[in-house]
Amino acid sequence: MANIVRLEDVINEVHQQSINHYDEIIPVQEMEFDSLTQMWVSGKQVEVAPSAQRLLANRLKVPFSYLSRCPADLQAKNLNYWIEQESQQRETFFCRFDANRLRAVFTERYRPLDNMEILSQLLQQGFDSLMPVQYSLDDSMFVVKIPEYARAFSVHPGYGYLDEVVPGVSFANSEVGFLAFSIEAFFYRLVCTNGLIAKTSSTLSRFKHISNRGIENFPETIAGVIEDSLQKQEQFKLSHQTPAEDPVRSIESFATRFGLTQAETKVVRHAYYLEQGGTMFHIINAFTRAAQDASLDTLQAYRLESAGGQILSLVKP
């Protein structure tokens, strides 16, 4: 679940989390494994974070699911063999550390974009450091969502109470390769505090970490996202009028389409039964409400909110 704080509080927390972060270009020949979770880098023993474990397994073409089940000595044997093969084709890796912990490994094609740089851009673009924002932050991912309460709109006046949605902008980033830097439309339903993240159709809003385009296009992308969100407001209203004959079956079909796990799908089904209904709005609401489940990490919650946005995009007049 996202926390609601002032933007300056997010800046302070991200600064504290990253105080021991640093990057180094490491010769591949100076990397040796004791196990999947511990290795030597340039003569220094380091812990291998889960994010780096997966990146290394993918880079060395050793299935992570297999490695994680092996005993430590067999993990080391596999990894050391393949890192030796890699050293014959590549001289260096771009490595990201948190003190004595390896958190990510990339090729030198990678262009780092740190969370603090994104927050600095928000201040440069005139966002008030005292404004309320929603954010989620863990070792793998960072999301900050800025609602614009002045642009709130009603989605279903017939409910008997004011059911308002607040549009805004979402900024998501992963410093360890889980996600491209993304600037997307955000919608916040006040009555149940659900959030929805939607891709824009009018402008490029996702930037892989291979260039500086995300920062270079920052103001233009924000403007395009805000403009595009106006169309999605109409889709929100239409979703209330679009029938869904078998909502639970539709939820399961969408869950398969978006690659959700059985546990994640169960959370979405449970969320649907908290506010049942026979329209596309209720299906979308099930995914966004499920994203608040305390058992989910930042990436899982983001995926569910984004799934809601993808379903919303299917609603047509």
C-alpha positions in Angstrom: 0.0 0.0 0.0 1.3 3.5 -0.9 2.2 5.9 1.9 0.8 9.4 1.8 3.4 12.1 2.9 4.9 15.3 1.8 7.2 15.3 -1.2 10.1 16.5 1.0 9.6 13.5 3.2 10.0 11.2 0.2 13.2 13.1 -0.7 14.6 12.6 2.8 13.8 8.9 2.9 15.3 8.2 -0.6 18.4 10.2 0.4 18.8 8.1 3.5 18.3 4.8 1.7 20.9 5.7 -0.9 23.5 7.2 1.3 25.8 4.1 0.9 25.1 3.5 -2.8 28.0 3.6 -5.2 28.8 2.2 -8.7 31.9 0.6 -10.1 33.1 -0.9 -13.3 34.4 -4.3 -12.4 36.6 -6.6 -14.5 34.7 -9.9 -15.0 37.9 -11.8 -14.2 37.8 -10.3 -10.7 34.5 -11.9 -9.8 34.3 -15.2 -8.1 31.4 -16.9 -6.3 31.2 -18.7 -2.9 27.5 -19.3 -3.5 24.5 -17.5 -5.1 24.3 -15.2 -2.1 28.0 -14.5 -1.5 30.9 -13.7 -3.8 34.3 -11.9 -4.2 34.6 -8.7 -6.2 38.0 -7.3 -6.8 39.3 -9.1 -3.7 36.4 -8.0 -1.4 33.8 -10.4 -0.1 30.3 -9.1 -0.7 26.7 -10.2 -0.2 24.7 -10.7 -3.4 21.2 -9.1 -3.1 18.2 -11.0 -4.5 18.0 -8.4 -7.4 21.7 -9.1 -8.3 21.2 -12.8 -8.0 18.5 -12.8 -10.7 20.5 -10.5 -13.0 23.6 -12.6 -12.7 21.7 -15.8 -13.3 20.1 -14.3 -16.4 23.4 -12.8 -17.7 25.2 -16.1 -17.2 22.3 -18.1 -18.7 21.8 -20.3 -15.6 18.1 -20.7 -14.6 17.6 -18.9 -11.3 14.9 -21.5 -10.3 17.5 -24.2 -10.6 20.3 -22.3 -8.9 18.2 -21.3 -5.9 17.5 -25.0 -5.2 21.1 -26.1 -5.4 23.4 -26.4 -2.3 26.0 -23.6 -2.0 28.9 -25.5 -3.4 27.0 -26.5 -6.5 25.8 -22.9 -7.0 29.4 -21.7 -6.8 30.6 -24.4 -9.3 27.9 -23.5 -11.8 28.4 -19.7 -11.5 32.2 -19.8 -11.5 32.2 -21.9 -14.7 29.9 -19.6 -16.5 31.5 -16.4 -15.2 34.8 -17.8 -16.7 33.1 -18.2 -20.0 31.6 -14.7 -19.8 35.1 -13.3 -19.2 36.2 -14.6 -22.6 33.6 -12.5 -24.3 33.3 -9.4 -22.0 35.9 -7.5 -20.1 33.8 -5.6 -17.5 30.4 -5.3 -15.8 28.8 -2.2 -14.5 28.1 -3.0 -10.8 25.8 -1.2 -8.3 26.6 -1.6 -4.6 25.0 -0.7 -1.3 28.0 -0.7 1.1 29.2 -4.3 1.0 26.2 -5.6 -0.8 26.0 -6.1 -4.6 22.6 -4.9 -5.7 22.8 -5.0 -9.5 25.0 -6.1 -12.4 24.7 -4.7 -15.9 26.7 -4.3 -19.1 28.3 -0.9 -19.7 25.5 -0.1 -22.1 23.4 0.6 -19.0 22.8 4.2 -18.1 21.9 4.7 -14.4 19.0 6.8 -13.4 18.8 7.2 -9.6 15.6 7.9 -7.7 17.1 11.1 -6.3 17.6 12.4 -9.8 13.9 12.0 -10.5 13.0 13.7 -7.3 15.4 16.6 -8.2 13.7 16.9 -11.6 10.3 17.2 -9.9 11.5 20.2 -7.9 13.1 21.7 -11.0 9.7 21.4 -12.8 8.0 23.4 -10.0 6.4 20.7 -7.9 6.0 22.0 -4.3 8.1 20.1 -1.8 5.3 20.4 0.8 2.6 18.9 -1.5 1.0 15.6 -0.5 2.1 12.6 -2.6 1.8 8.8 -2.5 4.9 6.7 -2.6 6.2 3.2 -2.4 9.9 2.3 -1.9 11.8 -0.9 -1.5 15.1 -2.5 -2.6 13.8 -3.2 -6.1 11.5 -0.3 -7.0 10.4 3.3 -6.4 7.0 4.8 -7.2 5.8 8.4 -6.4 2.4 9.5 -7.4 1.2 13.1 -7.4 -2.5 13.6 -7.3 -4.1 16.9 -8.6 -7.1 17.3 -6.3 -8.3 20.4 -8.2 -9.0 18.2 -11.2 -11.2 15.6 -9.4 -14.2 14.3 -11.3 -17.2 12.1 -10.4 -17.4 8.7 -12.0 -20.9 7.6 -10.9 -23.3 10.2 -9.5 -26.0 7.6 -9.1 -24.2 5.9 -6.2 -26.0 8.1 -3.7 -22.7 9.5 -2.5 -19.9 11.4 -4.2 -17.7 8.9 -5.9 -14.7 11.0 -7.0 -11.5 10.2 -8.8 -8.5 12.4 -8.6 -6.2 12.4 -11.7 -2.4 12.9 -11.4 1.0 11.7 -12.6 2.9 8.6 -11.6 6.7 8.3 -11.7 8.2 4.8 -11.4 11.8 3.7 -11.5 14.0 0.7 -10.7 17.7 1.3 -10.0 18.3 -2.5 -10.2 16.7 -3.4 -13.5 13.2 -4.5 -12.6 11.5 -1.7 -14.6 12.2 1.1 -17.1 11.7 4.7 -15.9 8.0 5.5 -16.5 5.9 8.6 -16.4 2.3 7.7 -16.6 -1.2 8.9 -15.8 -2.5 8.1 -12.3 -6.0 8.0 -11.0 -6.9 7.9 -7.3 -10.4 6.9 -6.2 -11.1 8.7 -3.0 -13.9 6.5 -1.6 -11.7 3.4 -1.3 -8.2 4.9 -1.9 -7.6 2.7 -4.9 -5.0 3.8 -7.4 -4.8 3.1 -11.1 -1.8 3.6 -13.4 -2.3 4.0 -17.2 0.0 4.2 -20.1 -0.3 7.2 -22.4 -1.1 6.9 -26.0 -0.1 10.3 -27.2 3.6 10.4 -26.1 6.5 8.1 -25.2 6.4 7.7 -21.5 8.6 4.6 -20.7 12.4 4.9 -21.0 14.8 2.0 -20.8 18.0 2.6 -18.9 20.2 2.9 -22.1 20.0 6.6 -22.6 19.2 9.9 -20.9 15.9 10.5 -22.8 13.8 10.1 -19.7 15.4 13.1 -18.1 15.8 15.1 -21.3 12.1 14.7 -22.2 10.9 15.1 -18.6 8.6 18.3 -19.0 7.3 17.3 -22.4 6.4 13.8 -21.2 4.5 15.2 -18.1 2.5 17.5 -20.3 1.6 14.7 -22.7 0.5 12.5 -19.8 -1.8 15.2 -18.4 -3.3 15.8 -21.8 -3.9 12.1 -22.4 -5.5 11.6 -18.9 -8.5 13.7 -20.0 -9.5 11.0 -22.5 -9.2 8.4 -19.8 -11.6 10.3 -17.6 -14.3 9.6 -20.1 -13.3 5.9 -20.2 -13.7 5.8 -16.5 -17.3 7.1 -16.8 -18.0 4.7 -19.7 -16.7 1.7 -17.7 -19.8 2.1 -15.4 -22.0 1.7 -18.4 -20.1 -1.3 -19.9 -21.6 -4.6 -18.8 -19.5 -7.6 -17.9 -21.5 -10.8 -18.1 -19.2 -13.0 -15.9 -16.9 -10.6 -13.9 -15.0 -13.4 -12.0 -14.2 -15.3 -15.2 -13.1 -12.1 -16.8 -10.8 -11.3 -13.8 -9.2 -14.8 -14.2 -8.8 -14.3 -17.9 -7.1 -10.9 -17.4 -4.9 -12.4 -14.7 -3.7 -15.0 -17.1 -3.1 -12.4 -19.8 -1.1 -10.2 -17.4 1.0 -13.2 -16.1 -0.2 -12.9 -12.5 0.6 -15.7 -10.1 -2.1 -17.8 -8.5 -1.6 -16.0 -5.2 -2.0 -12.6 -6.9 -5.1 -13.8 -8.8 -6.6 -14.9 -5.5 -6.0 -11.4 -4.0 -7.8 -9.8 -7.0 -10.8 -12.2 -6.7 -11.1 -11.3 -3.0 -10.9 -7.6 -3.8 -13.8 -8.1 -6.3 -16.1 -9.6 -3.7 -15.5 -6.5 -1.4 -17.4 -4.4 -4.1 -19.2 -6.7 -6.5 -20.9 -5.5 -9.7 -21.5 -6.4 -13.3 -19.6 -3.8 -15.1 -16.1 -3.2 -16.4 -15.7 -0.6 -13.7 -16.0 -3.4 -11.0 -13.4 -5.5 -12.8 -11.0 -2.6 -13.0 -11.7 -1.8 -9.3 -10.9 -5.4 -8.3 -7.3 -5.1 -9.7 -6.7 -1.6 -8.2 -8.2 -2.5 -4.8 -6.1 -5.7 -4.7 -2.9 -3.5 -5.1 -3.5 -2.3 -1.5 -3.0 -5.8 -0.1 -0.3 -5.7 2.6 1.2 -9.0 1.3 2.3 -7.4 -2.0 5.6 -5.7 -2.6 6.0 -2.5 -4.6 6.5 -4.2 -8.0 3.4 -6.5 -7.5 1.2 -3.5 -6.4 2.5 -1.5 -9.4 1.7 -4.4 -11.8 -1.9 -4.7 -10.5 -2.5 -0.9 -10.7 -1.1 -1.0 -14.3 -3.3 -4.0 -15.1 -6.3 -1.9 -14.1 -5.0 0.8 -16.5 -4.7 -1.7 -19.3 -8.2 -2.9 -18.8 -9.5 0.7 -18.7 -7.9 1.2 -22.1 -10.2 -1.5 -23.5 -13.3 0.5 -22.7 -14.7 2.0 -25.8 -17.8 4.2 -26.5 
